[in-house]
Amino acid sequence: MLGLLRDRPLGSRDAAAVARALDADPVASCMVAARVEAFGLTPRFLGGELWTASQPEDSLCFSGANLMPLSGDPGQLDHFAARALAMPRVCTSVVGPSHLALALWERLATEWSEPREIRAEQPLLAVDGYPATPIDREVRRVTQDDLDDYFPAAVTMFTSEVGVDPCDGDGGQSFRRRLSSLISAGRVFARFDGRRVIFKAEIGSLSRRAGQIQGVWVDPEYRGRGYGAAGTAAVVAAIARQGRIASLYVNDYNTAARAAYQRVGFQQVGTFATVLID
């Protein structure tokens, strides 16, 4: 049985064990749990594969656009690295709890291309409940009618944060479709000054237990006025109303953002790391 689990992607027969593994840390596993809950474990629907080196409860790794180890000891990380190296690389980053992501990258680095950047310390933050600071009541859910106005702000934020222009390649069509999908799901928030976006954020992943906030951005001309903290508080409140934990992870050097999140009530519950490859 262990050999079979090691040699194949996890599937529907493993659903109960995978659910237990993801529930063990709902904040750290939010990105993967959201996909599993929405699409199941069949790789073509999931957009990747889930691997284990033994049983899902003690070793688990998602392989898709991101390579994301969620649990495992050194020997199990060896197994994940061997699987990743046995096939053409499909991921553009390695991301996850820092002690796992960095250790997995060490096993892959000699075979894969030089990374664009390694962000070794990204505090993983969470609020279990309502924010500690007043919300900005001008922040609202973005509609499809707002997409043309929202899109340039989202491109600016993504380019500055990730270092890649999402309009490269297909002119931004894929990025626009992703934003449109999030808007349809009610997971995109902004404050507007006329048609100008002055604050924006998205709930990038939404699992049964947690919502992971991404893309937080304030127009540079409006910074220093509290829009970031109050706007993020509005998104936290929207997640809390659904009975979920609000979470995000932030670069350790972004002291202004970390101070704003602290005012909102976020507390550090872990540390992520990201290796940006492409």
Secondary structure, DSSP 8 states (H G I E B T S, - for coil): -HHHHHHS---GGGHHHHHHHHHTSTTTTHHHHHHHHHH-S-HHHHTEEEE-SS-TTT-EEEEESEEEEEE--HHHHHHHHHHHHTS----SEEEEEHHHHHHHHHHHTTTS---SEEEEEEEEEEESSS-SS---TT-EE--GGGHHHHHHHHHHHHHHHHSS-TTTTTTTHHHHHHHHHHHHTT-EEEEEETTEEEEEEEEEEE-SSEEEEEEEEE-GGGTTSSHHHHHHHHHHHHHHTTT-EEEEE--TT-HHHHHHHHHHT-EEEEEEEEEE--
